[in-house]
Amino acid sequence: MADATTKASTKYRHLLSPGKIGKMEVRNRLVVTAMGVSLAEQDGSIGEVYPLP
């Protein structure tokens, strides 16, 4: 098991290193997009943020 862990950490080491997206520099390359509900209108356009009931 330790051998597999070592291979994975070596193979994906670049994911934890700094990177650039255009002019923006990020600490690592793991990114999560914004998530939410009730943020779009029926046509898919951006809408007002309403608190959930």
A tleap script that builds the chain and sets N, CA, C and O, in Angstrom:
source leaprc.protein.ff14SB
mol = sequence {
  NMET ALA ASP ALA THR THR LYS ALA SER THR
  LYS TYR ARG HIE LEU LEU SER PRO GLY LYS
  ILE GLY LYS MET GLU VAL ARG ASN ARG LEU
  VAL VAL THR ALA MET GLY VAL SER LEU ALA
  GLU GLN ASP GLY SER ILE GLY GLU VAL TYR
  PRO LEU CPRO
}
set mol.1.N position { 0.820 -1.197 0.000 }
set mol.1.CA position { 0.000 0.000 0.000 }
set mol.1.C position { 0.861 1.256 0.000 }
set mol.1.O position { 0.545 2.219 -0.699 }
set mol.2.N position { 1.933 1.262 0.765 }
set mol.2.CA position { 2.808 2.430 0.819 }
set mol.2.C position { 3.409 2.724 -0.551 }
set mol.2.O position { 3.606 3.887 -0.903 }
set mol.3.N position { 3.703 1.674 -1.333 }
set mol.3.CA position { 4.274 1.857 -2.663 }
set mol.3.C position { 3.297 2.588 -3.582 }
set mol.3.O position { 3.702 3.475 -4.333 }
set mol.4.N position { 2.016 2.222 -3.529 }
set mol.4.CA position { 0.999 2.888 -4.340 }
set mol.4.C position { 0.838 4.345 -3.923 }
set mol.4.O position { 0.675 5.216 -4.777 }
set mol.5.N position { 0.880 4.618 -2.631 }
set mol.5.CA position { 0.765 5.983 -2.136 }
set mol.5.C position { 1.943 6.822 -2.599 }
set mol.5.O position { 1.765 7.973 -2.995 }
set mol.6.N position { 3.127 6.269 -2.554 }
set mol.6.CA position { 4.327 6.978 -3.000 }
set mol.6.C position { 4.245 7.292 -4.487 }
set mol.6.O position { 4.592 8.398 -4.900 }
set mol.7.N position { 3.797 6.353 -5.287 }
set mol.7.CA position { 3.662 6.586 -6.725 }
set mol.7.C position { 2.648 7.686 -7.007 }
set mol.7.O position { 2.886 8.543 -7.858 }
set mol.8.N position { 1.519 7.672 -6.302 }
set mol.8.CA position { 0.485 8.680 -6.506 }
set mol.8.C position { 0.985 10.060 -6.099 }
set mol.8.O position { 0.749 11.034 -6.814 }
set mol.9.N position { 1.673 10.160 -4.960 }
set mol.9.CA position { 2.136 11.466 -4.509 }
set mol.9.C position { 3.205 12.026 -5.445 }
set mol.9.O position { 3.303 13.242 -5.609 }
set mol.10.N position { 4.003 11.162 -6.057 }
set mol.10.CA position { 5.011 11.609 -7.008 }
set mol.10.C position { 4.355 12.008 -8.332 }
set mol.10.O position { 4.727 13.014 -8.936 }
set mol.11.N position { 3.393 11.224 -8.772 }
set mol.11.CA position { 2.735 11.466 -10.056 }
set mol.11.C position { 1.936 12.764 -10.058 }
set mol.11.O position { 1.908 13.467 -11.069 }
set mol.12.N position { 1.287 13.093 -8.941 }
set mol.12.CA position { 0.399 14.256 -8.889 }
set mol.12.C position { 0.963 15.408 -8.057 }
set mol.12.O position { 0.210 16.290 -7.643 }
set mol.13.N position { 2.242 15.415 -7.813 }
set mol.13.CA position { 2.881 16.453 -6.999 }
set mol.13.C position { 2.601 17.853 -7.559 }
set mol.13.O position { 2.440 18.801 -6.790 }
set mol.14.N position { 2.540 17.991 -8.885 }
set mol.14.CA position { 2.317 19.302 -9.499 }
set mol.14.C position { 0.971 19.913 -9.109 }
set mol.14.O position { 0.810 21.130 -9.198 }
set mol.15.N position { -0.002 19.100 -8.679 }
set mol.15.CA position { -1.309 19.630 -8.294 }
set mol.15.C position { -1.237 20.528 -7.063 }
set mol.15.O position { -2.088 21.400 -6.888 }
set mol.16.N position { -0.244 20.331 -6.216 }
set mol.16.CA position { -0.109 21.140 -5.011 }
set mol.16.C position { 0.909 22.262 -5.176 }
set mol.16.O position { 1.193 22.981 -4.218 }
set mol.17.N position { 1.455 22.420 -6.364 }
set mol.17.CA position { 2.414 23.501 -6.601 }
set mol.17.C position { 1.675 24.724 -7.156 }
set mol.17.O position { 0.594 24.583 -7.728 }
set mol.18.N position { 2.248 25.919 -6.993 }
set mol.18.CA position { 1.605 27.135 -7.498 }
set mol.18.C position { 1.424 27.076 -9.014 }
set mol.18.O position { 2.171 26.396 -9.717 }
set mol.19.N position { 0.425 27.797 -9.498 }
set mol.19.CA position { 0.172 27.874 -10.932 }
set mol.19.C position { -0.414 29.225 -11.273 }
set mol.19.O position { -0.722 30.019 -10.383 }
set mol.20.N position { -0.570 29.490 -12.557 }
set mol.20.CA position { -1.138 30.762 -13.004 }
set mol.20.C position { -2.322 30.497 -13.912 }
set mol.20.O position { -2.309 29.575 -14.727 }
set mol.21.N position { -3.352 31.325 -13.757 }
set mol.21.CA position { -4.502 31.339 -14.651 }
set mol.21.C position { -4.554 32.768 -15.177 }
set mol.21.O position { -5.030 33.671 -14.490 }
set mol.22.N position { -4.073 32.965 -16.372 }
set mol.22.CA position { -3.927 34.322 -16.895 }
set mol.22.C position { -2.917 35.064 -16.028 }
set mol.22.O position { -1.788 34.604 -15.859 }
set mol.23.N position { -3.318 36.214 -15.475 }
set mol.23.CA position { -2.441 36.991 -14.605 }
set mol.23.C position { -2.588 36.594 -13.138 }
set mol.23.O position { -1.803 37.030 -12.296 }
set mol.24.N position { -3.580 35.777 -12.830 }
set mol.24.CA position { -3.842 35.388 -11.448 }
set mol.24.C position { -2.964 34.203 -11.052 }
set mol.24.O position { -2.919 33.193 -11.753 }
set mol.25.N position { -2.268 34.336 -9.921 }
set mol.25.CA position { -1.452 33.235 -9.416 }
set mol.25.C position { -2.221 32.533 -8.307 }
set mol.25.O position { -2.774 33.181 -7.418 }
set mol.26.N position { -2.255 31.205 -8.364 }
set mol.26.CA position { -2.967 30.413 -7.357 }
set mol.26.C position { -1.967 29.583 -6.556 }
set mol.26.O position { -0.919 29.190 -7.069 }
set mol.27.N position { -2.304 29.320 -5.291 }
set mol.27.CA position { -1.399 28.576 -4.401 }
set mol.27.C position { -1.208 27.143 -4.842 }
set mol.27.O position { -0.111 26.598 -4.730 }
set mol.28.N position { -2.269 26.525 -5.344 }
set mol.28.CA position { -2.170 25.157 -5.842 }
set mol.28.C position { -3.119 25.023 -7.019 }
set mol.28.O position { -3.784 25.991 -7.384 }
set mol.29.N position { -3.192 23.880 -7.599 }
set mol.29.CA position { -3.993 23.709 -8.815 }
set mol.29.C position { -5.297 22.966 -8.562 }
set mol.29.O position { -5.932 22.485 -9.500 }
set mol.30.N position { -5.691 22.871 -7.314 }
set mol.30.CA position { -6.981 22.277 -6.979 }
set mol.30.C position { -7.973 23.417 -6.844 }
set mol.30.O position { -7.831 24.265 -5.963 }
set mol.31.N position { -8.970 23.444 -7.705 }
set mol.31.CA position { -9.916 24.546 -7.752 }
set mol.31.C position { -11.333 23.991 -7.691 }
set mol.31.O position { -11.646 22.989 -8.333 }
set mol.32.N position { -12.179 24.645 -6.918 }
set mol.32.CA position { -13.593 24.277 -6.841 }
set mol.32.C position { -14.398 25.472 -7.336 }
set mol.32.O position { -14.197 26.598 -6.880 }
set mol.33.N position { -15.294 25.225 -8.253 }
set mol.33.CA position { -16.114 26.309 -8.771 }
set mol.33.C position { -17.162 26.724 -7.747 }
set mol.33.O position { -17.471 25.977 -6.818 }
set mol.34.N position { -17.696 27.907 -7.925 }
set mol.34.CA position { -18.763 28.387 -7.052 }
set mol.34.C position { -20.002 27.520 -7.252 }
set mol.34.O position { -20.344 27.147 -8.374 }
set mol.35.N position { -20.662 27.209 -6.146 }
set mol.35.CA position { -21.858 26.380 -6.225 }
set mol.35.C position { -22.997 27.080 -5.488 }
set mol.35.O position { -22.775 27.798 -4.513 }
set mol.36.N position { -24.184 26.866 -5.956 }
set mol.36.CA position { -25.327 27.455 -5.280 }
set mol.36.C position { -26.608 27.026 -5.954 }
set mol.36.O position { -26.599 26.393 -7.009 }
set mol.37.N position { -27.707 27.384 -5.324 }
set mol.37.CA position { -29.023 27.088 -5.879 }
set mol.37.C position { -29.821 28.375 -5.935 }
set mol.37.O position { -29.531 29.321 -5.202 }
set mol.38.N position { -30.810 28.418 -6.784 }
set mol.38.CA position { -31.690 29.581 -6.936 }
set mol.38.C position { -30.928 30.831 -7.344 }
set mol.38.O position { -31.250 31.928 -6.888 }
set mol.39.N position { -29.924 30.681 -8.194 }
set mol.39.CA position { -29.130 31.826 -8.609 }
set mol.39.C position { -29.352 32.197 -10.072 }
set mol.39.O position { -28.725 33.135 -10.564 }
set mol.40.N position { -30.218 31.491 -10.770 }
set mol.40.CA position { -30.439 31.773 -12.181 }
set mol.40.C position { -31.924 31.946 -12.461 }
set mol.40.O position { -32.780 31.395 -11.768 }
set mol.41.N position { -32.202 32.724 -13.494 }
set mol.41.CA position { -33.572 32.914 -13.958 }
set mol.41.C position { -33.967 31.719 -14.833 }
set mol.41.O position { -33.121 30.885 -15.155 }
set mol.42.N position { -35.217 31.632 -15.210 }
set mol.42.CA position { -35.712 30.513 -16.014 }
set mol.42.C position { -34.961 30.377 -17.338 }
set mol.42.O position { -34.783 29.264 -17.833 }
set mol.43.N position { -34.512 31.512 -17.926 }
set mol.43.CA position { -33.810 31.462 -19.205 }
set mol.43.C position { -32.314 31.166 -19.051 }
set mol.43.O position { -31.590 31.104 -20.045 }
set mol.44.N position { -31.845 30.982 -17.799 }
set mol.44.CA position { -30.449 30.669 -17.553 }
set mol.44.C position { -29.577 31.873 -17.249 }
set mol.44.O position { -28.404 31.724 -16.909 }
set mol.45.N position { -30.147 33.072 -17.369 }
set mol.45.CA position { -29.365 34.261 -17.054 }
set mol.45.C position { -29.177 34.408 -15.553 }
set mol.45.O position { -29.910 33.805 -14.769 }
set mol.46.N position { -28.195 35.208 -15.153 }
set mol.46.CA position { -27.913 35.419 -13.736 }
set mol.46.C position { -29.045 36.211 -13.109 }
set mol.46.O position { -29.493 37.214 -13.664 }
set mol.47.N position { -29.510 35.757 -11.945 }
set mol.47.CA position { -30.606 36.436 -11.271 }
set mol.47.C position { -30.199 36.933 -9.896 }
set mol.47.O position { -29.045 36.804 -9.488 }
set mol.48.N position { -31.150 37.496 -9.202 }
set mol.48.CA position { -30.932 37.970 -7.841 }
set mol.48.C position { -30.770 36.767 -6.917 }
set mol.48.O position { -31.307 35.692 -7.185 }
set mol.49.N position { -30.034 36.955 -5.841 }
set mol.49.CA position { -29.846 35.899 -4.851 }
set mol.49.C position { -30.960 36.029 -3.817 }
set mol.49.O position { -31.078 37.051 -3.143 }
set mol.50.N position { -31.756 35.004 -3.705 }
set mol.50.CA position { -32.851 34.999 -2.743 }
set mol.50.C position { -32.568 33.960 -1.674 }
set mol.50.O position { -32.123 32.859 -1.997 }
set mol.51.N position { -32.811 34.272 -0.431 }
set mol.51.CA position { -32.623 33.259 0.619 }
set mol.51.C position { -33.610 32.107 0.436 }
set mol.51.O position { -34.755 32.323 0.038 }
set mol.52.N position { -33.172 30.909 0.722 }
set mol.52.CA position { -34.054 29.758 0.627 }
set mol.52.C position { -35.048 29.802 1.785 }
set mol.52.O position { -34.712 30.239 2.886 }
set mol.53.N position { -36.280 29.340 1.525 }
set mol.53.CA position { -37.290 29.362 2.620 }
set mol.53.C position { -36.932 28.451 3.763 }
set mol.53.O position { -37.675 28.366 4.741 }
savepdb mol mol.pdb
quit
